[in-house]
Amino acid sequence: MDPLPGRRRPCTLVVCRGCCCGDPGKHPGYDHEAQLTRLRTAAADSDGAFRIRTTDCLGPCDQANVIVVQPSPTGRRAGARPTWIGFATDDDCTDEILTWAASGGPGVTAPPATLELQFIEPPRDARVRSRR
């Protein structure tokens, strides 16, 4: 049973802001706060197409900034699993993530081909949890 009857449940962007992601020391010259503000603004303006959540360290620090696109229930029913994106430190990548999320995300629409080049393997413990 849907815990939110009558409401569409969107995909979620989980934005790492732990020890390395969002750290200007690791990626000088990139405005990490502006990226997070942009993601949040786009979600607020999307009429519920997707939502944003921040979290502490997701693990693959050598591939910072990391964003995980979690599928909606519709995407999960289609067989999608969370998609991990690494090196999300430029405006083009952010544009592609926002476009994909707004169109439904994993299992609903195909990601942009250039964004697929930034897909990374999640840490082992995340892979085990996602299969449960």
FISELUM-742244 format. One record per atom (N, C-alpha, C): residue number from 1; residue in one letter; chain; y, x, z. Coordinates in Angstrom, 2 decimals. Layout:
! FISELUM-742244
+------+------+-------+---------+---------+---------+
| resi | resn | chain |       v |       u |       w |
+------+------+-------+---------+---------+---------+
|  NUM |    A |     A |       Y |       X |       Z |
...
+------+------+-------+---------+---------+---------+
END
This chain:
! FISELUM-742244
+------+------+-------+---------+---------+---------+
| resi | resn | chain |       v |       u |       w |
+------+------+-------+---------+---------+---------+
|    1 |    M |     A |   -1.19 |    0.84 |    0.00 |
|    1 |    M |     A |    0.00 |    0.00 |    0.00 |
|    1 |    M |     A |    1.24 |    0.88 |    0.00 |
|    2 |    D |     A |    2.20 |    0.52 |   -0.79 |
|    2 |    D |     A |    3.43 |    1.28 |   -0.91 |
|    2 |    D |     A |    4.29 |    1.08 |    0.34 |
|    3 |    P |     A |    4.64 |    2.18 |    1.07 |
|    3 |    P |     A |    5.46 |    2.03 |    2.27 |
|    3 |    P |     A |    6.90 |    1.65 |    1.96 |
|    4 |    L |     A |    7.29 |    1.73 |    0.70 |
|    4 |    L |     A |    8.65 |    1.35 |    0.29 |
|    4 |    L |     A |    8.57 |    0.28 |   -0.78 |
|    5 |    P |     A |    8.08 |   -0.92 |   -0.45 |
|    5 |    P |     A |    7.91 |   -1.95 |   -1.48 |
|    5 |    P |     A |    9.22 |   -2.24 |   -2.19 |
|    6 |    G |     A |    9.11 |   -2.37 |   -3.53 |
|    6 |    G |     A |   10.27 |   -2.70 |   -4.32 |
|    6 |    G |     A |   11.15 |   -1.51 |   -4.66 |
|    7 |    R |     A |   10.82 |   -0.34 |   -4.12 |
|    7 |    R |     A |   11.62 |    0.85 |   -4.41 |
|    7 |    R |     A |   10.79 |    1.88 |   -5.15 |
|    8 |    R |     A |   11.37 |    2.45 |   -6.15 |
|    8 |    R |     A |   10.71 |    3.52 |   -6.89 |
|    8 |    R |     A |   10.73 |    4.77 |   -6.02 |
|    9 |    R |     A |    9.59 |    5.44 |   -5.92 |
|    9 |    R |     A |    9.51 |    6.67 |   -5.15 |
|    9 |    R |     A |    9.55 |    7.84 |   -6.12 |
|   10 |    P |     A |   10.60 |    8.65 |   -6.02 |
|   10 |    P |     A |   10.84 |    9.70 |   -7.02 |
|   10 |    P |     A |   10.11 |   11.00 |   -6.73 |
|   11 |    C |     A |   10.24 |   11.92 |   -7.67 |
|   11 |    C |     A |    9.78 |   13.28 |   -7.40 |
|   11 |    C |     A |   10.80 |   13.93 |   -6.46 |
|   12 |    T |     A |   10.39 |   15.01 |   -5.84 |
|   12 |    T |     A |   11.24 |   15.69 |   -4.87 |
|   12 |    T |     A |   11.34 |   17.17 |   -5.22 |
|   13 |    L |     A |   12.54 |   17.71 |   -5.18 |
|   13 |    L |     A |   12.76 |   19.14 |   -5.34 |
|   13 |    L |     A |   12.85 |   19.75 |   -3.95 |
|   14 |    V |     A |   11.93 |   20.65 |   -3.65 |
|   14 |    V |     A |   11.95 |   21.35 |   -2.37 |
|   14 |    V |     A |   12.56 |   22.73 |   -2.63 |
|   15 |    V |     A |   13.73 |   22.93 |   -2.08 |
|   15 |    V |     A |   14.51 |   24.13 |   -2.34 |
|   15 |    V |     A |   14.35 |   25.09 |   -1.17 |
|   16 |    C |     A |   13.78 |   26.25 |   -1.43 |
|   16 |    C |     A |   13.61 |   27.26 |   -0.40 |
|   16 |    C |     A |   14.96 |   27.85 |   -0.04 |
|   17 |    R |     A |   15.22 |   27.92 |    1.23 |
|   17 |    R |     A |   16.42 |   28.58 |    1.73 |
|   17 |    R |     A |   16.02 |   29.35 |    2.99 |
|   18 |    G |     A |   14.95 |   30.13 |    2.86 |
|   18 |    G |     A |   14.44 |   30.91 |    3.98 |
|   18 |    G |     A |   15.02 |   32.30 |    4.00 |
|   19 |    C |     A |   14.16 |   33.27 |    4.22 |
|   19 |    C |     A |   14.62 |   34.64 |    4.43 |
|   19 |    C |     A |   15.21 |   35.28 |    3.19 |
|   20 |    C |     A |   14.71 |   34.99 |    2.01 |
|   20 |    C |     A |   15.18 |   35.65 |    0.78 |
|   20 |    C |     A |   15.86 |   34.69 |   -0.18 |
|   21 |    C |     A |   15.32 |   33.51 |   -0.32 |
|   21 |    C |     A |   15.94 |   32.54 |   -1.22 |
|   21 |    C |     A |   17.29 |   32.12 |   -0.66 |
|   22 |    G |     A |   18.28 |   32.14 |   -1.50 |
|   22 |    G |     A |   19.62 |   31.80 |   -1.05 |
|   22 |    G |     A |   20.35 |   32.95 |   -0.41 |
|   23 |    D |     A |   19.75 |   34.14 |   -0.42 |
|   23 |    D |     A |   20.36 |   35.31 |    0.21 |
|   23 |    D |     A |   21.22 |   36.07 |   -0.79 |
|   24 |    P |     A |   22.54 |   36.08 |   -0.58 |
|   24 |    P |     A |   23.41 |   36.80 |   -1.51 |
|   24 |    P |     A |   23.15 |   38.30 |   -1.53 |
|   25 |    G |     A |   22.54 |   38.83 |   -0.48 |
|   25 |    G |     A |   22.19 |   40.25 |   -0.47 |
|   25 |    G |     A |   21.07 |   40.57 |   -1.45 |
|   26 |    K |     A |   20.17 |   39.62 |   -1.64 |
|   26 |    K |     A |   19.05 |   39.83 |   -2.56 |
|   26 |    K |     A |   19.47 |   39.59 |   -4.00 |
|   27 |    H |     A |   20.31 |   38.60 |   -4.21 |
|   27 |    H |     A |   20.80 |   38.27 |   -5.55 |
|   27 |    H |     A |   22.33 |   38.22 |   -5.53 |
|   28 |    P |     A |   22.97 |   39.39 |   -5.45 |
|   28 |    P |     A |   24.44 |   39.39 |   -5.42 |
|   28 |    P |     A |   25.00 |   38.86 |   -6.74 |
|   29 |    G |     A |   26.11 |   38.20 |   -6.61 |
|   29 |    G |     A |   26.76 |   37.68 |   -7.81 |
|   29 |    G |     A |   26.33 |   36.28 |   -8.18 |
|   30 |    Y |     A |   25.29 |   35.76 |   -7.51 |
|   30 |    Y |     A |   24.88 |   34.38 |   -7.78 |
|   30 |    Y |     A |   25.32 |   33.52 |   -6.61 |
|   31 |    D |     A |   25.92 |   32.39 |   -6.90 |
|   31 |    D |     A |   26.45 |   31.50 |   -5.86 |
|   31 |    D |     A |   25.35 |   30.52 |   -5.43 |
|   32 |    H |     A |   24.61 |   30.89 |   -4.42 |
|   32 |    H |     A |   23.48 |   30.10 |   -3.94 |
|   32 |    H |     A |   23.93 |   28.76 |   -3.36 |
|   33 |    E |     A |   25.04 |   28.77 |   -2.65 |
|   33 |    E |     A |   25.55 |   27.52 |   -2.08 |
|   33 |    E |     A |   25.98 |   26.57 |   -3.18 |
|   34 |    A |     A |   26.58 |   27.09 |   -4.23 |
|   34 |    A |     A |   26.98 |   26.23 |   -5.36 |
|   34 |    A |     A |   25.75 |   25.62 |   -6.02 |
|   35 |    Q |     A |   24.66 |   26.39 |   -6.12 |
|   35 |    Q |     A |   23.42 |   25.85 |   -6.70 |
|   35 |    Q |     A |   22.90 |   24.69 |   -5.85 |
|   36 |    L |     A |   22.86 |   24.89 |   -4.55 |
|   36 |    L |     A |   22.35 |   23.84 |   -3.67 |
|   36 |    L |     A |   23.26 |   22.61 |   -3.72 |
|   37 |    T |     A |   24.56 |   22.82 |   -3.73 |
|   37 |    T |     A |   25.51 |   21.70 |   -3.84 |
|   37 |    T |     A |   25.29 |   20.97 |   -5.17 |
|   38 |    R |     A |   25.11 |   21.71 |   -6.23 |
|   38 |    R |     A |   24.87 |   21.11 |   -7.55 |
|   38 |    R |     A |   23.60 |   20.27 |   -7.56 |
|   39 |    L |     A |   22.53 |   20.79 |   -6.97 |
|   39 |    L |     A |   21.27 |   20.04 |   -6.90 |
|   39 |    L |     A |   21.45 |   18.75 |   -6.10 |
|   40 |    R |     A |   22.11 |   18.86 |   -4.95 |
|   40 |    R |     A |   22.33 |   17.68 |   -4.10 |
|   40 |    R |     A |   23.21 |   16.65 |   -4.79 |
|   41 |    T |     A |   24.26 |   17.11 |   -5.46 |
|   41 |    T |     A |   25.16 |   16.19 |   -6.17 |
|   41 |    T |     A |   24.42 |   15.48 |   -7.29 |
|   42 |    A |     A |   23.62 |   16.23 |   -8.04 |
|   42 |    A |     A |   22.86 |   15.61 |   -9.14 |
|   42 |    A |     A |   21.88 |   14.57 |   -8.61 |
|   43 |    A |     A |   21.23 |   14.87 |   -7.49 |
|   43 |    A |     A |   20.30 |   13.88 |   -6.90 |
|   43 |    A |     A |   21.05 |   12.64 |   -6.46 |
|   44 |    A |     A |   22.20 |   12.81 |   -5.84 |
|   44 |    A |     A |   23.00 |   11.66 |   -5.39 |
|   44 |    A |     A |   23.48 |   10.82 |   -6.57 |
|   45 |    D |     A |   23.76 |   11.49 |   -7.69 |
|   45 |    D |     A |   24.24 |   10.79 |   -8.88 |
|   45 |    D |     A |   23.12 |   10.25 |   -9.76 |
|   46 |    S |     A |   21.86 |   10.52 |   -9.39 |
|   46 |    S |     A |   20.73 |   10.18 |  -10.28 |
|   46 |    S |     A |   20.21 |    8.76 |  -10.10 |
|   47 |    D |     A |   20.84 |    7.99 |   -9.25 |
|   47 |    D |     A |   20.39 |    6.62 |   -9.00 |
|   47 |    D |     A |   18.93 |    6.60 |   -8.52 |
|   48 |    G |     A |   18.58 |    7.58 |   -7.69 |
|   48 |    G |     A |   17.25 |    7.60 |   -7.10 |
|   48 |    G |     A |   16.17 |    8.21 |   -7.97 |
|   49 |    A |     A |   16.52 |    8.88 |   -9.06 |
|   49 |    A |     A |   15.51 |    9.46 |   -9.95 |
|   49 |    A |     A |   14.75 |   10.59 |   -9.29 |
|   50 |    F |     A |   15.41 |   11.32 |   -8.40 |
|   50 |    F |     A |   14.75 |   12.39 |   -7.65 |
|   50 |    F |     A |   15.54 |   12.64 |   -6.37 |
|   51 |    R |     A |   14.93 |   13.39 |   -5.47 |
|   51 |    R |     A |   15.61 |   13.72 |   -4.22 |
|   51 |    R |     A |   15.46 |   15.22 |   -3.95 |
|   52 |    I |     A |   16.29 |   15.71 |   -3.04 |
|   52 |    I |     A |   16.34 |   17.12 |   -2.69 |
|   52 |    I |     A |   15.99 |   17.29 |   -1.22 |
|   53 |    R |     A |   15.22 |   18.32 |   -0.96 |
|   53 |    R |     A |   14.89 |   18.69 |    0.41 |
|   53 |    R |     A |   14.96 |   20.21 |    0.49 |
|   54 |    T |     A |   15.49 |   20.73 |    1.58 |
|   54 |    T |     A |   15.48 |   22.18 |    1.78 |
|   54 |    T |     A |   14.44 |   22.51 |    2.83 |
|   55 |    T |     A |   13.95 |   23.74 |    2.77 |
|   55 |    T |     A |   12.94 |   24.19 |    3.71 |
|   55 |    T |     A |   13.13 |   25.67 |    3.98 |
|   56 |    D |     A |   12.49 |   26.13 |    5.03 |
|   56 |    D |     A |   12.47 |   27.56 |    5.32 |
|   56 |    D |     A |   11.54 |   28.24 |    4.33 |
|   57 |    C |     A |   11.28 |   29.48 |    4.55 |
|   57 |    C |     A |   10.55 |   30.33 |    3.62 |
|   57 |    C |     A |    9.25 |   29.69 |    3.11 |
|   58 |    L |     A |    9.13 |   29.65 |    1.78 |
|   58 |    L |     A |    7.93 |   29.13 |    1.14 |
|   58 |    L |     A |    6.89 |   30.21 |    0.86 |
|   59 |    G |     A |    7.32 |   31.49 |    0.94 |
|   59 |    G |     A |    6.33 |   32.55 |    0.82 |
|   59 |    G |     A |    6.51 |   33.57 |   -0.28 |
|   60 |    P |     A |    6.66 |   33.20 |   -1.53 |
|   60 |    P |     A |    6.73 |   34.23 |   -2.56 |
|   60 |    P |     A |    8.14 |   34.84 |   -2.67 |
|   61 |    C |     A |    8.51 |   35.62 |   -1.64 |
|   61 |    C |     A |    9.86 |   36.16 |   -1.53 |
|   61 |    C |     A |   10.24 |   37.07 |   -2.69 |
|   62 |    D |     A |    9.26 |   37.73 |   -3.30 |
|   62 |    D |     A |    9.56 |   38.61 |   -4.42 |
|   62 |    D |     A |    9.95 |   37.82 |   -5.67 |
|   63 |    Q |     A |    9.83 |   36.49 |   -5.63 |
|   63 |    Q |     A |   10.16 |   35.64 |   -6.77 |
|   63 |    Q |     A |   11.30 |   34.67 |   -6.46 |
|   64 |    A |     A |   12.12 |   35.01 |   -5.45 |
|   64 |    A |     A |   13.24 |   34.17 |   -5.04 |
|   64 |    A |     A |   14.26 |   34.05 |   -6.18 |
|   65 |    N |     A |   14.88 |   32.93 |   -6.21 |
|   65 |    N |     A |   14.85 |   31.69 |   -5.47 |
|   65 |    N |     A |   13.68 |   30.83 |   -5.95 |
|   66 |    V |     A |   13.03 |   30.17 |   -5.01 |
|   66 |    V |     A |   11.88 |   29.34 |   -5.33 |
|   66 |    V |     A |   12.24 |   27.87 |   -5.13 |
|   67 |    I |     A |   11.86 |   27.05 |   -6.10 |
|   67 |    I |     A |   12.02 |   25.59 |   -6.00 |
|   67 |    I |     A |   10.68 |   24.98 |   -6.37 |
|   68 |    V |     A |   10.20 |   24.05 |   -5.55 |
|   68 |    V |     A |    8.95 |   23.35 |   -5.82 |
|   68 |    V |     A |    9.29 |   21.94 |   -6.25 |
|   69 |    V |     A |    8.75 |   21.53 |   -7.38 |
|   69 |    V |     A |    8.95 |   20.17 |   -7.87 |
|   69 |    V |     A |    7.70 |   19.38 |   -7.50 |
|   70 |    Q |     A |    7.84 |   18.51 |   -6.52 |
|   70 |    Q |     A |    6.71 |   17.68 |   -6.08 |
|   70 |    Q |     A |    6.69 |   16.41 |   -6.91 |
|   71 |    P |     A |    5.52 |   16.06 |   -7.43 |
|   71 |    P |     A |    5.46 |   14.85 |   -8.27 |
|   71 |    P |     A |    5.66 |   13.58 |   -7.47 |
|   72 |    S |     A |    6.10 |   12.57 |   -8.17 |
|   72 |    S |     A |    6.19 |   11.23 |   -7.60 |
|   72 |    S |     A |    4.78 |   10.68 |   -7.45 |
|   73 |    P |     A |    4.61 |    9.56 |   -6.76 |
|   73 |    P |     A |    3.28 |    8.94 |   -6.72 |
|   73 |    P |     A |    2.73 |    8.64 |   -8.11 |
|   74 |    T |     A |    3.60 |    8.24 |   -9.03 |
|   74 |    T |     A |    3.16 |    7.99 |  -10.41 |
|   74 |    T |     A |    2.64 |    9.28 |  -11.03 |
|   75 |    G |     A |    3.35 |   10.37 |  -10.83 |
|   75 |    G |     A |    2.91 |   11.66 |  -11.34 |
|   75 |    G |     A |    1.61 |   12.12 |  -10.73 |
|   76 |    R |     A |    1.44 |   11.88 |   -9.43 |
|   76 |    R |     A |    0.18 |   12.25 |   -8.75 |
|   76 |    R |     A |   -0.99 |   11.45 |   -9.32 |
|   77 |    R |     A |   -0.76 |   10.16 |   -9.56 |
|   77 |    R |     A |   -1.83 |    9.34 |  -10.14 |
|   77 |    R |     A |   -2.22 |    9.84 |  -11.52 |
|   78 |    A |     A |   -1.28 |   10.49 |  -12.21 |
|   78 |    A |     A |   -1.56 |   11.06 |  -13.53 |
|   78 |    A |     A |   -2.21 |   12.44 |  -13.42 |
|   79 |    G |     A |   -2.42 |   12.91 |  -12.20 |
|   79 |    G |     A |   -3.10 |   14.19 |  -11.98 |
|   79 |    G |     A |   -2.19 |   15.37 |  -11.70 |
|   80 |    A |     A |   -0.90 |   15.16 |  -11.60 |
|   80 |    A |     A |    0.04 |   16.26 |  -11.36 |
|   80 |    A |     A |   -0.04 |   16.75 |   -9.93 |
|   81 |    R |     A |    0.24 |   18.02 |   -9.77 |
|   81 |    R |     A |    0.34 |   18.67 |   -8.46 |
|   81 |    R |     A |    1.72 |   19.32 |   -8.39 |
|   82 |    P |     A |    2.14 |   19.74 |   -7.21 |
|   82 |    P |     A |    3.44 |   20.40 |   -7.11 |
|   82 |    P |     A |    3.54 |   21.60 |   -8.06 |
|   83 |    T |     A |    4.70 |   21.74 |   -8.67 |
|   83 |    T |     A |    4.97 |   22.83 |   -9.60 |
|   83 |    T |     A |    5.94 |   23.79 |   -8.94 |
|   84 |    W |     A |    5.53 |   25.04 |   -8.85 |
|   84 |    W |     A |    6.35 |   26.08 |   -8.22 |
|   84 |    W |     A |    7.12 |   26.82 |   -9.29 |
|   85 |    I |     A |    8.43 |   26.95 |   -9.08 |
|   85 |    I |     A |    9.30 |   27.64 |  -10.02 |
|   85 |    I |     A |    9.95 |   28.81 |   -9.30 |
|   86 |    G |     A |    9.81 |   29.99 |   -9.87 |
|   86 |    G |     A |   10.40 |   31.19 |   -9.28 |
|   86 |    G |     A |   11.58 |   31.69 |  -10.08 |
|   87 |    F |     A |   12.31 |   32.59 |   -9.49 |
|   87 |    F |     A |   13.46 |   33.24 |  -10.13 |
|   87 |    F |     A |   14.50 |   32.22 |  -10.59 |
|   88 |    A |     A |   14.69 |   31.17 |   -9.81 |
|   88 |    A |     A |   15.64 |   30.10 |  -10.14 |
|   88 |    A |     A |   17.04 |   30.54 |   -9.72 |
|   89 |    T |     A |   17.57 |   31.49 |  -10.46 |
|   89 |    T |     A |   18.87 |   32.07 |  -10.08 |
|   89 |    T |     A |   19.87 |   32.07 |  -11.23 |
|   90 |    D |     A |   19.80 |   31.07 |  -12.08 |
|   90 |    D |     A |   20.85 |   30.95 |  -13.10 |
|   90 |    D |     A |   21.07 |   29.48 |  -13.44 |
|   91 |    D |     A |   22.18 |   29.22 |  -14.07 |
|   91 |    D |     A |   22.56 |   27.84 |  -14.37 |
|   91 |    D |     A |   21.62 |   27.18 |  -15.38 |
|   92 |    D |     A |   21.11 |   27.95 |  -16.34 |
|   92 |    D |     A |   20.19 |   27.37 |  -17.33 |
|   92 |    D |     A |   18.92 |   26.85 |  -16.65 |
|   93 |    C |     A |   18.37 |   27.63 |  -15.74 |
|   93 |    C |     A |   17.17 |   27.21 |  -15.01 |
|   93 |    C |     A |   17.48 |   25.95 |  -14.19 |
|   94 |    T |     A |   18.60 |   25.96 |  -13.50 |
|   94 |    T |     A |   18.98 |   24.80 |  -12.70 |
|   94 |    T |     A |   19.14 |   23.57 |  -13.58 |
|   95 |    D |     A |   19.77 |   23.72 |  -14.76 |
|   95 |    D |     A |   19.90 |   22.61 |  -15.70 |
|   95 |    D |     A |   18.54 |   22.04 |  -16.08 |
|   96 |    E |     A |   17.60 |   22.93 |  -16.40 |
|   96 |    E |     A |   16.27 |   22.48 |  -16.84 |
|   96 |    E |     A |   15.52 |   21.78 |  -15.71 |
|   97 |    I |     A |   15.63 |   22.29 |  -14.50 |
|   97 |    I |     A |   14.98 |   21.64 |  -13.36 |
|   97 |    I |     A |   15.55 |   20.24 |  -13.17 |
|   98 |    L |     A |   16.88 |   20.13 |  -13.22 |
|   98 |    L |     A |   17.53 |   18.82 |  -13.03 |
|   98 |    L |     A |   17.15 |   17.84 |  -14.13 |
|   99 |    T |     A |   17.11 |   18.31 |  -15.36 |
|   99 |    T |     A |   16.73 |   17.44 |  -16.48 |
|   99 |    T |     A |   15.31 |   16.94 |  -16.32 |
|  100 |    W |     A |   14.40 |   17.84 |  -15.95 |
|  100 |    W |     A |   13.00 |   17.47 |  -15.78 |
|  100 |    W |     A |   12.83 |   16.48 |  -14.63 |
|  101 |    A |     A |   13.48 |   16.76 |  -13.50 |
|  101 |    A |     A |   13.38 |   15.86 |  -12.35 |
|  101 |    A |     A |   13.96 |   14.48 |  -12.68 |
|  102 |    A |     A |   15.09 |   14.45 |  -13.36 |
|  102 |    A |     A |   15.72 |   13.17 |  -13.70 |
|  102 |    A |     A |   14.86 |   12.34 |  -14.65 |
|  103 |    S |     A |   14.03 |   13.02 |  -15.46 |
|  103 |    S |     A |   13.18 |   12.29 |  -16.40 |
|  103 |    S |     A |   11.82 |   11.94 |  -15.81 |
|  104 |    G |     A |   11.57 |   12.29 |  -14.55 |
|  104 |    G |     A |   10.34 |   11.88 |  -13.87 |
|  104 |    G |     A |    9.53 |   13.01 |  -13.28 |
|  105 |    G |     A |    9.68 |   14.23 |  -13.81 |
|  105 |    G |     A |    9.00 |   15.38 |  -13.23 |
|  105 |    G |     A |    7.52 |   15.46 |  -13.57 |
|  106 |    P |     A |    6.77 |   16.25 |  -12.80 |
|  106 |    P |     A |    5.35 |   16.51 |  -13.09 |
|  106 |    P |     A |    4.53 |   15.23 |  -13.22 |
|  107 |    G |     A |    3.71 |   15.20 |  -14.27 |
|  107 |    G |     A |    2.83 |   14.06 |  -14.50 |
|  107 |    G |     A |    3.48 |   12.89 |  -15.19 |
|  108 |    V |     A |    4.80 |   12.91 |  -15.28 |
|  108 |    V |     A |    5.53 |   11.82 |  -15.93 |
|  108 |    V |     A |    6.10 |   12.29 |  -17.26 |
|  109 |    T |     A |    6.74 |   13.46 |  -17.25 |
|  109 |    T |     A |    7.27 |   14.06 |  -18.48 |
|  109 |    T |     A |    6.92 |   15.55 |  -18.51 |
|  110 |    A |     A |    6.84 |   16.09 |  -19.68 |
|  110 |    A |     A |    6.55 |   17.52 |  -19.83 |
|  110 |    A |     A |    7.79 |   18.33 |  -19.45 |
|  111 |    P |     A |    7.59 |   19.48 |  -18.85 |
|  111 |    P |     A |    8.73 |   20.32 |  -18.50 |
|  111 |    P |     A |    9.29 |   21.00 |  -19.76 |
|  112 |    P |     A |   10.54 |   21.43 |  -19.72 |
|  112 |    P |     A |   11.06 |   22.23 |  -20.83 |
|  112 |    P |     A |   10.21 |   23.49 |  -20.99 |
|  113 |    A |     A |    9.94 |   23.87 |  -22.23 |
|  113 |    A |     A |    9.07 |   25.02 |  -22.50 |
|  113 |    A |     A |    9.61 |   26.30 |  -21.86 |
|  114 |    T |     A |   10.91 |   26.49 |  -21.88 |
|  114 |    T |     A |   11.46 |   27.70 |  -21.29 |
|  114 |    T |     A |   11.33 |   27.71 |  -19.77 |
|  115 |    L |     A |   11.34 |   26.53 |  -19.15 |
|  115 |    L |     A |   11.14 |   26.47 |  -17.71 |
|  115 |    L |     A |    9.71 |   26.85 |  -17.33 |
|  116 |    E |     A |    8.76 |   26.52 |  -18.19 |
|  116 |    E |     A |    7.37 |   26.88 |  -17.93 |
|  116 |    E |     A |    7.19 |   28.38 |  -17.76 |
|  117 |    L |     A |    8.05 |   29.16 |  -18.38 |
|  117 |    L |     A |    7.98 |   30.62 |  -18.25 |
|  117 |    L |     A |    8.28 |   31.09 |  -16.83 |
|  118 |    Q |     A |    8.89 |   30.21 |  -16.04 |
|  118 |    Q |     A |    9.23 |   30.55 |  -14.66 |
|  118 |    Q |     A |    8.27 |   29.93 |  -13.64 |
|  119 |    F |     A |    7.23 |   29.25 |  -14.10 |
|  119 |    F |     A |    6.25 |   28.71 |  -13.18 |
|  119 |    F |     A |    5.52 |   29.86 |  -12.52 |
|  120 |    I |     A |    5.30 |   29.73 |  -11.21 |
|  120 |    I |     A |    4.60 |   30.76 |  -10.45 |
|  120 |    I |     A |    3.45 |   30.13 |   -9.68 |
|  121 |    E |     A |    2.52 |   30.96 |   -9.29 |
|  121 |    E |     A |    1.41 |   30.50 |   -8.45 |
|  121 |    E |     A |    1.92 |   30.34 |   -7.03 |
|  122 |    P |     A |    1.58 |   29.24 |   -6.38 |
|  122 |    P |     A |    1.96 |   29.12 |   -4.96 |
|  122 |    P |     A |    1.12 |   30.07 |   -4.11 |
|  123 |    P |     A |    1.61 |   30.40 |   -2.93 |
|  123 |    P |     A |    0.79 |   31.22 |   -2.02 |
|  123 |    P |     A |   -0.54 |   30.53 |   -1.77 |
|  124 |    R |     A |   -1.56 |   31.29 |   -1.45 |
|  124 |    R |     A |   -2.91 |   30.76 |   -1.28 |
|  124 |    R |     A |   -2.97 |   29.58 |   -0.32 |
|  125 |    D |     A |   -2.31 |   29.67 |    0.82 |
|  125 |    D |     A |   -2.39 |   28.57 |    1.79 |
|  125 |    D |     A |   -1.76 |   27.29 |    1.25 |
|  126 |    A |     A |   -0.76 |   27.39 |    0.40 |
|  126 |    A |     A |   -0.18 |   26.19 |   -0.23 |
|  126 |    A |     A |   -1.14 |   25.59 |   -1.23 |
|  127 |    R |     A |   -1.88 |   26.43 |   -1.96 |
|  127 |    R |     A |   -2.86 |   25.92 |   -2.93 |
|  127 |    R |     A |   -3.97 |   25.16 |   -2.21 |
|  128 |    V |     A |   -4.42 |   25.66 |   -1.07 |
|  128 |    V |     A |   -5.47 |   25.00 |   -0.31 |
|  128 |    V |     A |   -4.97 |   23.65 |    0.21 |
|  129 |    R |     A |   -3.74 |   23.63 |    0.76 |
|  129 |    R |     A |   -3.19 |   22.36 |    1.28 |
|  129 |    R |     A |   -3.02 |   21.32 |    0.19 |
|  130 |    S |     A |   -2.62 |   21.73 |   -1.03 |
|  130 |    S |     A |   -2.36 |   20.75 |   -2.09 |
|  130 |    S |     A |   -3.64 |   20.11 |   -2.60 |
|  131 |    R |     A |   -4.79 |   20.70 |   -2.35 |
|  131 |    R |     A |   -6.06 |   20.11 |   -2.81 |
|  131 |    R |     A |   -6.61 |   19.08 |   -1.83 |
|  132 |    R |     A |   -6.07 |   19.06 |   -0.64 |
|  132 |    R |     A |   -6.59 |   18.13 |    0.39 |
|  132 |    R |     A |   -6.16 |   16.72 |    0.13 |
+------+------+-------+---------+---------+---------+
END
